[in-house]
Structure formats: structure tokens, C-alpha cells
Amino acid sequence: MRTTLNAIESALRSSWDDDTTFASPEYLARGDGRASRGQCGPTALVVQELLGGDLVVADVEHAGRRNGVHYWNVTAAGVELDLTADQFTPDERLVDPRRVTGRRNVDSPGERAFGLLRDRVAAVLRRPAAPGSTSTRARPRVVCLCGSLRFPDQFTAERRRLTARGVVVLSPEDVEGELTPARRRDLGELHLRRIDLADEVRVVGARGAEGEATRREIAYARERGLVVSWSDFDG
């Protein structure tokens, strides 16, 4: 697909979550649930990688003191582009805007959020448009949940959270009847077919606590170049 600005913005917004934020807890808490809150740094880096140009940074002033910074883009043609400008509360303002100079610190803690967001956006933009579609927006991100169904409440919470962010969610389901070895094998293969349809695998559970079946699904996803992330609840 041709990468339009609408498609890039749509892919970014469907890819934001807590794992792609980079901001202090105080700053995030003040955002009143805004989806773009704390997403500016990783987002601006992804836009720069896709469109080129420079970064601009300004301090965020609140209650008479500076608390945090905000990043956005300036294209090579000099057009300012701020895809997270809607994150601010009415009592916040930007002060001292300046161009970012120097090399990016690839060892910064924010690199993990940037890398995850970059990979998610790339996966969404690679997906072909729906047959007959004339929309310039990217298709929604597709996430397949993996993990133990011993935690149904966590699966439900993750499905709801992702759906509210405009993500298509695929998930294993508990089935009735005896789980014979043959039936368990067939259900495992069915879930691999769900992974084939996804852009990302989201493991519902704590990192490092996966069972054999989930480890197999993670390996399968990685072999196919999918993003793998964790919900990291304490099971």
C-alpha cells in the first residue's frame, strides 16, 4: 500500500498502549486517560523514520513548573507535524521549543518503547488493504492472545483493553468436552492458524512463566517475524 499520512497516523494510534509510553508516572496520571499521553517521543521517532525531517522538543509547563518534555516533527519541507498534540490538559503549555540536534542515544530507556511501536506500525502498514477498499487509513492492528486459559479474567481484560484501542483481537477459547491428546493437538494447530492472521502475539501472563504450548506459539510467531509482547500480570 502507498504509505499516506492518514495510514501512518491510523497505524500509530492502533499501536499505542502502556508499553509504548515514555513519561513519568506523574505526567501520565495527569493525562485523564488520553490515548496519546506519553506517546510523543516514540511516535516522533517512528514518523521521522518513515518521513524524514527533524525532531522538535519543548518543555511542558504545569502549575508554574516544568514537568516533562514533548516531541514532534518538522518535515524536510518545513511543515510541523504533531500527532500527539491532543495529549495535553487545559492547564499545560509548551515552552522553549527547539530543534533536536546530535545523535539519538540508542541506549536510552525509551528505545524499547520506540522499537516496539516501530515494529507494530510496520506490521500494520505491511497488511494489504481490504478488497475493494478506497480508504487511505491503515487496516486495524491484529493481535493474537496466547497464554494459559487458567486466567480467564486476564484474557477478558486484555481483549477489552485492546478492542477499546481499535485493535482486532484473536484469542483461544475454552471448549467443552474431554481434551484428549488428539483434540489438544488439533486445538493447538488451530491457534497457530490464528497467529498466521495476526500482526502481533500478546502473551497474557508474566514474562518467563510460559508453559510448553505458549513457548511453542512464541517461537512460531518469531519465526514469522511477528511482534511478541507480554501483559506481565502476576499469575
C-alpha positions in Angstrom: 0.0 0.0 0.0 1.1 3.6 -0.5 2.1 5.0 2.9 -0.1 8.1 3.4 -0.1 10.3 6.4 -3.6 9.1 7.3 -2.4 5.5 7.1 0.6 6.3 9.3 -1.5 8.1 11.9 -4.0 5.3 12.0 -1.3 2.7 12.4 0.3 4.6 15.2 -3.0 5.2 17.1 -3.9 1.5 16.9 -0.4 0.6 18.2 -0.2 2.8 21.3 -0.6 1.2 24.7 1.2 1.3 28.0 4.2 -0.5 26.6 4.9 2.3 24.1 4.7 5.2 26.5 7.8 7.0 27.8 7.0 9.5 30.5 7.0 9.8 34.3 4.1 8.3 36.3 3.1 11.7 37.5 2.8 13.0 33.9 0.8 10.0 32.7 -1.6 10.2 35.7 -2.4 13.8 34.9 -3.5 12.9 31.4 -7.0 11.9 32.2 -6.9 8.7 30.1 -5.8 10.4 26.8 -4.6 7.7 24.5 -1.7 9.8 23.2 -0.4 10.7 26.6 3.3 9.9 26.9 3.5 8.6 23.4 5.2 11.7 21.8 8.9 10.5 21.9 8.4 7.1 20.3 5.8 8.4 17.9 8.0 11.3 16.7 10.9 8.8 16.1 8.7 6.5 14.1 7.4 9.4 12.0 11.0 10.6 11.4 12.0 7.1 10.3 9.1 6.9 7.9 9.0 10.5 6.6 12.4 12.0 7.4 12.9 15.6 8.6 13.8 16.8 12.1 12.5 16.5 15.7 11.4 19.4 17.8 11.3 19.3 21.6 9.7 21.7 24.1 9.3 21.6 27.9 5.8 21.0 29.3 4.8 23.6 31.9 2.2 22.8 34.5 1.2 24.7 37.7 4.2 27.1 37.2 6.9 24.5 36.9 8.3 22.4 34.1 7.4 18.8 34.2 8.3 16.7 31.2 9.1 17.3 27.6 7.1 17.0 24.3 8.5 15.9 20.9 7.0 16.4 17.5 8.2 16.5 13.9 9.2 19.0 11.2 9.3 17.6 7.7 12.0 18.4 5.2 9.7 20.9 3.7 9.4 22.8 7.0 5.9 21.6 7.9 5.3 20.9 11.6 3.6 17.6 12.3 2.4 16.8 15.8 0.4 13.5 16.0 0.2 13.6 19.8 -0.8 17.2 20.3 -4.1 16.1 21.8 -2.4 14.7 24.9 -2.3 17.9 26.9 -4.7 19.1 29.6 -6.0 22.7 29.5 -3.6 23.8 32.2 -0.5 22.7 30.4 1.5 24.6 27.9 4.7 24.2 25.8 7.7 26.4 26.5 11.1 26.8 24.9 10.7 24.8 21.7 14.0 23.9 19.9 15.3 21.6 17.2 16.8 18.3 18.4 20.5 18.2 17.5 23.0 15.4 17.9 22.8 11.6 17.6 20.0 9.7 19.3 21.1 7.7 22.4 20.3 4.1 21.4 20.9 3.0 25.0 18.1 5.3 26.3 15.3 3.5 28.3 12.9 5.0 25.7 14.4 2.9 22.9 12.4 -0.2 24.0 9.1 1.7 23.6 10.3 3.2 20.2 11.3 -0.3 18.9 8.0 -1.9 19.9 6.0 1.0 18.3 8.1 0.9 15.2 7.6 -2.8 14.7 3.9 -2.6 15.4 3.4 0.2 12.9 5.5 -1.6 10.3 3.4 -4.7 10.7 0.1 -2.7 10.2 1.4 -0.9 7.2 2.5 -4.1 5.5 -1.0 -5.5 5.6 -2.8 -5.3 2.3 -5.9 -3.1 2.0 -9.2 -4.9 2.2 -10.5 -5.9 -1.3 -12.4 -3.0 -2.9 -11.4 -0.6 -0.1 -10.6 3.0 -1.1 -9.7 4.1 2.4 -6.4 5.8 3.0 -6.4 4.6 6.6 -4.3 1.6 7.6 -6.1 -1.6 8.5 -6.5 -2.2 12.2 -3.7 -3.9 14.0 -4.5 -7.6 14.6 -3.3 -9.1 17.9 -3.5 -12.8 18.9 -3.6 -13.6 22.6 -1.6 -16.5 23.9 -1.1 -18.0 27.4 -2.9 -20.3 29.8 -6.7 -20.2 29.9 -6.4 -20.8 33.7 -6.5 -16.9 33.8 -9.9 -16.1 32.1 -10.3 -12.8 33.8 -6.9 -11.6 32.5 -7.8 -12.7 28.9 -11.1 -10.8 29.1 -9.5 -7.7 30.5 -6.8 -7.7 27.7 -9.4 -8.3 25.0 -11.5 -5.4 26.2 -8.5 -3.1 26.6 -7.2 -3.8 23.1 -10.6 -3.6 21.5 -11.2 -0.2 23.1 -8.0 0.9 21.3 -9.3 -0.2 17.9 -7.4 -3.5 17.7 -8.8 -6.7 16.2 -8.3 -9.4 18.9 -8.0 -13.1 18.3 -8.0 -15.4 21.3 -8.1 -19.1 22.3 -11.3 -20.2 23.7 -12.2 -22.8 26.4 -14.1 -25.8 24.8 -16.4 -28.3 26.3 -15.8 -32.0 26.4 -12.8 -34.2 27.1 -9.4 -32.8 26.0 -7.9 -35.9 24.5 -4.3 -35.7 23.2 -5.6 -35.6 19.7 -8.1 -32.9 20.4 -5.5 -30.9 22.3 -3.2 -31.2 19.3 -5.9 -30.0 16.9 -6.7 -27.0 19.1 -3.0 -26.1 19.2 -2.8 -26.2 15.4 -6.0 -24.1 15.2 -4.3 -21.4 17.4 -1.3 -21.4 15.1 -3.6 -20.5 12.3 -4.9 -17.6 14.4 -1.3 -16.5 14.8 -1.0 -16.6 11.0 -3.6 -13.9 10.7 -2.0 -11.6 13.3 0.5 -8.8 13.3 1.4 -9.4 17.0 1.3 -12.1 19.6 0.4 -10.8 23.1 1.2 -13.2 25.9 -1.2 -13.0 28.8 0.9 -13.8 31.8 4.2 -12.9 33.4 7.3 -13.0 31.2 9.3 -16.1 31.8 6.4 -18.1 33.2 5.1 -19.6 29.9 4.2 -23.2 29.6 5.3 -25.5 26.8 2.5 -24.8 24.5 2.9 -21.0 24.9 6.6 -21.2 24.3 5.9 -23.1 21.1 3.5 -20.3 20.0 6.0 -17.6 20.8 8.7 -19.4 18.7 6.2 -19.8 15.8 5.4 -16.1 15.9 9.0 -15.1 16.0 9.9 -17.3 13.1 7.3 -15.4 11.1 8.7 -12.0 12.1 5.7 -11.0 14.3 6.0 -8.7 17.3 5.7 -10.5 20.6 4.7 -8.6 23.8 3.6 -9.5 27.3 0.8 -8.3 29.6 3.1 -9.1 32.6 0.4 -9.6 35.2 1.4 -11.7 38.2 -0.3 -15.1 37.7 
